Amino acid sequence: MIVQYSHNDAGWSPAPTGVARGVYEGQFVDCSIRISMSEDMCVVYLLENNDGKKYIGFTSNLQKRIQYHNEGKSTFTKSRGPWMLKWQSKPMTASEARKLELLIS
């Protein structure tokens, strides 16, 4: 599986097809992400609120996690909602999701 996103002055946004991409300290970064179906699958997600604030995370249950954010149960997103899903990756292992989350944060 290959995931792609891009960053511009407006923030993170889904990009067409290709490899995962990001800007890190002014350098463009590409990486491929392999899936192993033997582990629990997760997705990396990007939320945005009405003020344009963004939150990046990963979870194995996206619907439940968004509800958790909107109910104010997450320290960072508490009292900043409502949060809307702007992007999500394809399913991947938790280890791969953690790496992608760190890459795009």
C-alpha atoms as a printed R data frame, in Angstrom:
    type eleno elety resid chain resno       x       y      z
1   ATOM     1    CA   MET     A     1   0.000   0.000  0.000
2   ATOM     2    CA   ILE     A     2   1.153   3.524 -0.699
3   ATOM     3    CA   VAL     A     3  -0.192   6.637  1.025
4   ATOM     4    CA   GLN     A     4   0.347  10.202 -0.046
5   ATOM     5    CA   TYR     A     5  -0.210  13.574  1.542
6   ATOM     6    CA   SER     A     6   1.201  17.012  0.963
7   ATOM     7    CA   HIS     A     7   1.793  20.154  2.993
8   ATOM     8    CA   ASN     A     8   1.262  23.679  1.777
9   ATOM     9    CA   ASP     A     9   0.607  27.084  3.374
10  ATOM    10    CA   ALA     A    10  -2.968  25.977  4.145
11  ATOM    11    CA   GLY     A    11  -1.728  22.872  6.027
12  ATOM    12    CA   TRP     A    12  -1.794  19.138  5.331
13  ATOM    13    CA   SER     A    13  -4.002  17.886  2.546
14  ATOM    14    CA   PRO     A    14  -4.550  14.681  0.614
15  ATOM    15    CA   ALA     A    15  -2.595  14.536 -2.596
16  ATOM    16    CA   PRO     A    16  -3.198  12.459 -5.719
17  ATOM    17    CA   THR     A    17  -1.520   9.052 -5.950
18  ATOM    18    CA   GLY     A    18   2.087   8.113 -5.318
19  ATOM    19    CA   VAL     A    19   4.221   7.675 -2.234
20  ATOM    20    CA   ALA     A    20   3.921   9.246  1.205
21  ATOM    21    CA   ARG     A    21   5.429  12.703  1.086
22  ATOM    22    CA   GLY     A    22   6.165  15.424  3.559
23  ATOM    23    CA   VAL     A    23   8.389  18.370  4.233
24  ATOM    24    CA   TYR     A    24  10.845  17.932  7.078
25  ATOM    25    CA   GLU     A    25  13.206  20.810  7.908
26  ATOM    26    CA   GLY     A    26  12.866  22.134  4.378
27  ATOM    27    CA   GLN     A    27  13.635  18.742  2.805
28  ATOM    28    CA   PHE     A    28  11.077  16.800  0.782
29  ATOM    29    CA   VAL     A    29  10.635  13.279  2.214
30  ATOM    30    CA   ASP     A    30   9.253  10.228  0.381
31  ATOM    31    CA   CYS     A    31   8.582   6.824  1.933
32  ATOM    32    CA   SER     A    32   6.702   3.642  1.043
33  ATOM    33    CA   ILE     A    33   4.640   1.817  3.660
34  ATOM    34    CA   ARG     A    34   4.250  -1.985  3.604
35  ATOM    35    CA   ILE     A    35   1.155  -3.706  5.024
36  ATOM    36    CA   SER     A    36   1.244  -6.855  7.103
37  ATOM    37    CA   MET     A    37  -2.246  -8.318  7.462
38  ATOM    38    CA   SER     A    38  -1.257 -10.345 10.552
39  ATOM    39    CA   GLU     A    39  -1.413  -7.339 12.911
40  ATOM    40    CA   ASP     A    40  -4.366  -5.138 13.912
41  ATOM    41    CA   MET     A    41  -4.896  -2.527 11.241
42  ATOM    42    CA   CYS     A    42  -4.904   1.210 11.935
43  ATOM    43    CA   VAL     A    43  -5.374   4.405  9.964
44  ATOM    44    CA   VAL     A    44  -3.622   7.746 10.310
45  ATOM    45    CA   TYR     A    45  -6.088  10.629 10.276
46  ATOM    46    CA   LEU     A    46  -6.161  14.416 10.070
47  ATOM    47    CA   LEU     A    47  -8.845  16.396 11.878
48  ATOM    48    CA   GLU     A    48  -9.550  20.109 11.544
49  ATOM    49    CA   ASN     A    49 -11.775  22.381 13.620
50  ATOM    50    CA   ASN     A    50 -13.671  25.546 12.618
51  ATOM    51    CA   ASP     A    51 -10.661  27.709 13.598
52  ATOM    52    CA   GLY     A    52  -8.422  25.823 11.175
53  ATOM    53    CA   LYS     A    53  -6.513  24.016 13.939
54  ATOM    54    CA   LYS     A    54  -5.330  20.569 12.883
55  ATOM    55    CA   TYR     A    55  -4.767  17.324 14.771
56  ATOM    56    CA   ILE     A    56  -2.987  14.244 13.423
57  ATOM    57    CA   GLY     A    57  -3.348  10.849 15.061
58  ATOM    58    CA   PHE     A    58  -3.809   7.145 14.383
59  ATOM    59    CA   THR     A    59  -6.347   4.616 15.573
60  ATOM    60    CA   SER     A    60  -7.818   1.203 14.896
61  ATOM    61    CA   ASN     A    61 -11.377   2.584 15.236
62  ATOM    62    CA   LEU     A    62 -11.697   5.925 13.437
63  ATOM    63    CA   GLN     A    63 -15.405   6.563 14.090
64  ATOM    64    CA   LYS     A    64 -14.984   5.958 17.831
65  ATOM    65    CA   ARG     A    65 -11.821   8.082 17.965
66  ATOM    66    CA   ILE     A    66 -13.466  11.080 16.256
67  ATOM    67    CA   GLN     A    67 -16.356  10.793 18.711
68  ATOM    68    CA   TYR     A    68 -13.807  10.731 21.557
69  ATOM    69    CA   HIS     A    69 -12.253  13.979 20.266
70  ATOM    70    CA   ASN     A    70 -15.626  15.683 19.845
71  ATOM    71    CA   GLU     A    71 -16.755  14.669 23.352
72  ATOM    72    CA   GLY     A    72 -13.739  16.502 24.805
73  ATOM    73    CA   LYS     A    73 -12.045  13.352 26.123
74  ATOM    74    CA   SER     A    74  -8.679  14.073 24.485
75  ATOM    75    CA   THR     A    75  -6.352  16.531 26.233
76  ATOM    76    CA   PHE     A    76  -5.185  18.347 23.077
77  ATOM    77    CA   THR     A    77  -8.545  18.567 21.318
78  ATOM    78    CA   LYS     A    78 -10.672  19.240 24.422
79  ATOM    79    CA   SER     A    79 -12.746  22.448 24.136
80  ATOM    80    CA   ARG     A    80 -11.495  23.061 20.594
81  ATOM    81    CA   GLY     A    81 -14.126  21.115 18.624
82  ATOM    82    CA   PRO     A    82 -16.111  20.246 16.746
83  ATOM    83    CA   TRP     A    83 -13.509  18.281 14.793
84  ATOM    84    CA   MET     A    84 -14.053  17.204 11.201
85  ATOM    85    CA   LEU     A    85 -12.195  14.467  9.367
86  ATOM    86    CA   LYS     A    86 -10.154  15.971  6.532
87  ATOM    87    CA   TRP     A    87  -8.039  12.971  5.520
88  ATOM    88    CA   GLN     A    88  -7.353   9.361  6.427
89  ATOM    89    CA   SER     A    89  -4.801   6.835  5.217
90  ATOM    90    CA   LYS     A    90  -5.463   3.349  3.993
91  ATOM    91    CA   PRO     A    91  -5.221   0.631  6.689
92  ATOM    92    CA   MET     A    92  -1.727  -0.285  7.940
93  ATOM    93    CA   THR     A    93  -0.127  -1.865 10.991
94  ATOM    94    CA   ALA     A    94   0.078   0.133 14.219
95  ATOM    95    CA   SER     A    95   3.858   0.328 13.845
96  ATOM    96    CA   GLU     A    96   3.544   1.731 10.314
97  ATOM    97    CA   ALA     A    97   0.790   4.142 11.413
98  ATOM    98    CA   ARG     A    98   2.958   5.435 14.250
99  ATOM    99    CA   LYS     A    99   5.836   6.062 11.829
100 ATOM   100    CA   LEU     A   100   3.599   7.873  9.341
101 ATOM   101    CA   GLU     A   101   2.004   9.960 12.115
102 ATOM   102    CA   LEU     A   102   5.463  11.077 13.271
103 ATOM   103    CA   LEU     A   103   6.558  11.795  9.709
104 ATOM   104    CA   ILE     A   104   3.631  14.116  8.978
105 ATOM   105    CA   SER     A   105   3.316  15.754 12.425
